[in-house]
Amino acid sequence: MTGARRTPPGRAGRLRLRHSLDVAERGADLLEQKLRILRSEHQRLQRAEEAAARSWRDRLTEAERWLLRGLLLGGEQALDSAAAGIGPAEVTVHWAVSMGVHHPAAVSTSVPARPPTAAAPANTALVHAEAAYGRAVRAAAEHAAAHAAAELVGAEVVSTRHRVRALRRHWIPRLRDALDRADLALEQAEHEDTVRRRWAARAAEDSGPAAQ
């Protein structure tokens, strides 16, 4: 405990230890408040992630079902023709801050429309597959954002819990022990000083008549 070893002796050292202990206890209280809020937020984000995962799986299953029908009806050549000229989807992540944690809060997904020059899908199943995959892409982006948010806030929960534990189990007890030792040393020093004063006073009284 380097802080205790560097503490000066006497009342100044005791005051410094008392201040350090007060700061540590207030810090632990604030961190515990933060931890409670973070845990609640983490639970909410985990529920959101689970819901997003279910939505993604459902959308993907639907899209794959329509794709299989389209392939059975038109073959892979029909799929290649329907996919020609289609641009990639774009995803924009919107960020937020929760108790100091920067994490994804929402996403905006842009799935490009089929350009007029592109060939139309060869069958209705591929038309449904195209729309279903667009919904699946949006669901996948929302799930990825929800997963990242839960991971980031969860990591902060673990970090904050470790900091609270370090304060409560290690740093604060050490400061209390150091403060108790400082109180004892100060009390002993004051007692010794009182004894010396009494001896000095008695010595002065005894030497007074002898000097006369």
N, C-alpha and C positions, 0 to 999 in steps of 0.2 A: 504494500500500500504506500506508494510514493508520496501521496498527499499528506499522510499522517507523519511520515519521516521528516518531511520538510516543514511541518508545523512548528512555529517558534514556541518556546516554553512560556508558561505564565498565562495571564489573562488574555493577552493578545492571541495566543495559540488556541485557547479555549473558544474565544469569540469566532475565530476562523473556522474551527471545527463545527461549532454550532450553526454557523451560516452554511457551511457545506452540507451538513445534515438536512437543514431546512430545504435547501435547493434540491437535494436528491429526493426527499420525500414528496415535495411538490411536483417534481418531474415524474416520479413514479405514479402519482395520482393522475396527472394529465395523460400519461401514456396508457394507463388503464382505461380512462375514458375513451381515448382514441381507439383502443383495442376493442372495446364494446361496440363502438360505431362501425369499425372495420369488419368485425365478425358478422354483424347484421347485414351490412352491404355485401359481404362475400356470400352469405347464404342466399340473398336475393339474386346475385349474379349467377350463382350455381343453378338456381331454379330456372333462370332465364336461359342458361346454356343448355340445360336438359330439354326445355321446351323447343329451343332452336334446333337441337340435334334431332328430335322427333320429327319436326317439320321438314328438315332437310332429307331425312330418310324417306318420309312419305312422298315428297316431291320427286326424289330421285327414282323411287320405285315406280311411280306413275310414268315418269319420262321413259324409263327403260322398257316398261310394258308397251307403250305406244311405239317406241323405236323397234322393238321386236316384231310387232305387227307390220310396221312399214317395211322392214327387211323381208319378211315372209311374202309380202305382196309384191315388192318391186326389186328386191335384191340389193346388193351393195352398190351397184351402179346407180340406182335411184337415190341412195343416200349421198353418194359423192356429188351427184348432180344438184341435189337440194342444198348441200352445204357450200357449194361454190359461190364465191363472192360475198359471203357473210363475214362481217368484221367481228373482232373480239369484243367481249363485254368489258365494261369499265366499272371499277369499284372505287368509291371515295369513302374514306374512313373519317368519321367525326369523333373528336376526342373530348374527354372531360377529365376533371380532377376531383377525386374523392379522398378527403383527408390526406392530401399531398401526393396521392397516387395518380399518375397520368395514364389513362386507359381508354380504349375505344368505348364510345357510348352508343353509336349508331353507324349505319352504313347507308350509302346511296348507291344503287346499282343501275347502270344503264346498259340494257341489252339492245343492240342495234336492230332496227327493223330491216326487213328484207328489201334490198334496193330494187328499183323497177327493172333494172337490166338483168337481175338474177333469174334463173329458171325457177318456175314454181315447183313445189314438191310433186312427185309423181302420183301420190295417193293421199287420201285423207288422213291416214294413220301418221304419215310423216308430218303433216300439218299440225296435228295434235302433239306429236313428239317435239316439234320445234317450240311450240308454246310451253309445253311442260318442262323442257330443259331450261327455258328462260326463267321459269318460276324456281326450278331447282338451283340455278346459279344464284339467284337472289337469296334463297334459303341458305345456301352454302356460305355466302358472304356474311349473312347475319349470324350464322353459327360460329364462323371463324372469329368474328368480332366479340361475340359473347364469351367464347372460350378464352380469348386473349385477356379480356377484362377480368374474368374470374381468376385466371392464372396470376395476373399482376397484383390484384388486390389480395389474393391468397398469400402471395410471397410477402407482402407487406404485413399481413397478419402474423406470419411466422417471425418476421424480423422484429416486429413490435413486441411480441410475446417474449422473445429472447431478451430484449432490452429491459422489459419489466422484471423478468426473472433475475437478470444480472443485478439490477438495483435492489430488489427485495431480498434476495438470498445472499448477496455478496457485498456490494458496495455499502448499502445502508447499515447492515450489521457491523461492518468494519468501522464505519464512522462512529457508530454508537459506542463500540468498544474503546475507540480512541478517545472519544469524549469522556467516557467514564474514567479512563486512566488520567486524562487531563484534570478532571474534577478532583480525583483522589490526590493527584500530585499537588494541585493548588491548595486543597484543604490541608494537606500535610505541611506544605510550605508556610501557610498562614499560621498553622498551629506552632510550628517551630519558631516562626517569627515572634509569636505571642510569648512563647516561653523565653526567648532571648530578651525580649523587652522586660519581662518580669525579673529576670536575673539581673539585668542592667539596672533596673529600678532599685532592687534590693541592695545591689552592690553600691549604688549611689547613697542609699540611706545609711548603709553600714559605714561607709567612708566619711560621711558627714561629721558625726561626733568625733571620730578619731582625728579628723583634720583640725577640729577646734582644740 
